[in-house]
Amino acid sequence: LGIRDWFIKLDREDDFTRLQGEVYGPGLANAPPYPGALACLARLEAAGARSYLVSHKTRTPVLGPSHDLRRAARDWLADNGFPASGLFPPDRVFFEDSLAGKAGRIARLGCDHFIDDMERFLLSPDFPAGVEKILFRPEGAAAGPGLAVFASWAEIESHLAARLRREARPTPCFPACLAV
């Protein structure tokens, strides 16, 4: 049972929403990137992939104290070396107010692949057709149909590197949930 599901089961979804505001606001600075994420993305870029960060993230939390969640995410990227490594410059970072907006952005960017840790988003009817759905699931649990599931960034890199060798110019898109 995930944390969100636990709060919902106890009829405390508002408490979870407030917690999210703290975790993705001031608490984000304490979260390290997943092992291998930065190196994986840098090698894929060097091999010809163009990555974008597309996230469903409102500017401030829906409930609880007001923090600029988007600024916290940009600061986290900088503090963890992503822009310094040539990854996610400002013109390739997009924050959307809704999941539908996130799906629309992925479609407009023309992404070939999208990595996310939110299975329900990848399986939603709004998700753009023709985009490979890659579920990052470190716990390795089973997932819904039509998803490529990987438990590590090394596995994702191996999968996408093989695709890069076979395809002309794929455009992977990566979400903001690198430190989830």
C-alpha positions in Angstrom: 0.0 0.0 0.0 1.5 3.3 -1.1 1.6 6.4 1.2 -1.2 8.2 -0.8 -3.4 5.1 -0.7 -2.8 4.7 3.0 -4.0 8.3 3.6 -7.0 7.8 1.3 -7.9 4.5 3.1 -8.0 6.5 6.4 -10.1 9.2 4.7 -7.2 11.7 5.2 -6.4 12.7 1.6 -6.2 16.4 2.5 -3.4 15.5 5.0 -1.6 13.7 2.1 -2.0 16.8 -0.1 -0.5 19.0 2.6 2.4 16.5 3.1 3.0 16.6 -0.7 3.3 20.4 -0.5 6.1 20.1 2.1 7.9 17.2 0.4 7.9 18.8 -3.1 8.5 22.3 -1.7 11.0 22.9 1.1 11.7 19.2 1.6 12.7 18.5 -2.0 16.2 19.9 -1.2 16.8 16.9 1.0 16.0 14.3 -1.7 18.9 12.8 -3.6 18.5 11.8 -7.3 18.0 8.1 -7.8 21.3 6.3 -8.3 22.4 6.4 -11.9 19.8 8.9 -13.1 22.1 11.7 -14.0 24.7 9.5 -15.7 22.0 7.6 -17.6 20.4 10.8 -18.9 23.7 12.4 -19.8 24.8 9.3 -21.8 21.5 9.1 -23.6 21.8 12.8 -24.5 25.4 12.2 -25.7 24.1 9.3 -27.9 21.6 11.7 -29.6 18.5 11.6 -27.4 16.9 15.0 -26.6 15.3 14.9 -23.2 12.6 17.1 -21.7 11.3 17.4 -18.2 7.5 17.4 -18.2 5.8 17.5 -14.8 2.3 17.9 -13.4 3.2 20.5 -10.8 1.1 23.5 -9.7 3.0 26.6 -8.8 1.9 26.3 -5.1 0.4 23.5 -3.0 -3.3 23.1 -3.3 -3.5 22.9 0.5 -1.2 23.9 3.3 1.5 26.6 3.4 2.3 28.4 0.2 5.7 27.4 -1.4 6.8 27.8 -5.0 6.9 24.1 -6.0 8.2 24.9 -9.5 11.1 27.0 -8.1 11.9 24.1 -5.6 12.1 21.7 -8.5 14.3 24.0 -10.6 16.6 24.5 -7.6 16.7 20.8 -7.0 17.8 20.2 -10.6 20.5 22.8 -10.3 21.7 21.6 -6.9 22.0 18.1 -8.2 24.0 19.0 -11.4 21.4 18.4 -14.1 21.8 21.7 -16.0 25.6 21.7 -15.4 25.6 18.3 -17.2 23.7 19.8 -20.1 20.4 18.3 -19.0 17.1 20.1 -18.7 18.0 23.7 -19.6 15.1 26.1 -18.9 13.7 25.8 -22.4 13.3 22.0 -21.9 11.6 22.1 -18.5 7.8 22.3 -18.5 5.4 22.3 -15.5 1.7 21.8 -16.2 -1.2 22.5 -13.9 -3.0 19.3 -14.7 -2.4 15.7 -15.9 -4.3 16.5 -19.1 -1.9 19.5 -19.6 1.1 17.2 -19.0 -0.2 14.7 -21.6 -0.8 17.6 -24.1 2.7 18.9 -23.6 4.2 15.4 -24.3 2.2 15.2 -27.5 3.2 18.7 -28.6 6.9 17.9 -28.0 6.6 14.9 -30.2 8.1 12.5 -27.6 8.8 8.9 -28.6 9.2 7.6 -25.0 8.0 8.9 -21.6 9.3 7.8 -18.2 7.1 8.3 -15.2 6.6 6.6 -11.8 2.8 7.3 -11.9 1.2 4.2 -13.5 -2.3 5.8 -13.5 -1.0 8.7 -15.7 0.7 6.3 -18.2 -2.5 4.3 -18.4 -4.9 7.3 -18.6 -6.9 7.9 -21.8 -5.3 11.4 -22.1 -1.8 9.9 -22.5 -0.7 10.5 -26.1 -1.0 7.5 -28.5 2.2 6.3 -30.1 4.5 7.3 -27.1 6.2 4.4 -25.4 5.1 4.2 -21.8 8.0 3.5 -19.4 7.1 3.0 -15.8 10.0 3.6 -13.3 9.1 1.3 -10.5 12.1 0.6 -8.1 10.1 -1.9 -6.1 9.7 -4.0 -9.2 6.0 -4.7 -8.7 3.7 -5.9 -11.5 2.1 -3.2 -13.7 -0.8 -2.6 -16.1 -0.8 -3.6 -19.7 1.2 -1.8 -22.3 3.9 -0.6 -19.9 7.6 -1.2 -20.1 8.6 -1.5 -16.4 12.1 -1.0 -15.1 13.4 -1.0 -11.5 16.6 1.1 -12.1 18.0 3.8 -14.3 20.6 1.3 -15.6 17.7 -0.9 -17.0 16.1 2.2 -18.5 19.4 3.2 -20.1 19.9 -0.2 -21.6 16.4 -0.3 -23.0 16.6 3.2 -24.5 20.2 2.9 -25.8 19.0 -0.2 -27.8 16.1 1.8 -29.1 18.5 4.7 -30.0 20.6 2.3 -32.1 17.5 1.1 -34.0 15.5 4.4 -34.4 16.4 7.5 -36.3 16.1 10.3 -33.7 13.9 9.4 -30.7 12.9 12.1 -28.3 12.7 10.7 -24.8 10.8 12.8 -22.3 11.6 12.5 -18.6 9.4 13.6 -15.7 10.3 15.7 -12.7 10.0 12.6 -10.4 13.7 11.7 -10.6 14.0 11.8 -6.9 10.7 10.2 -5.9 
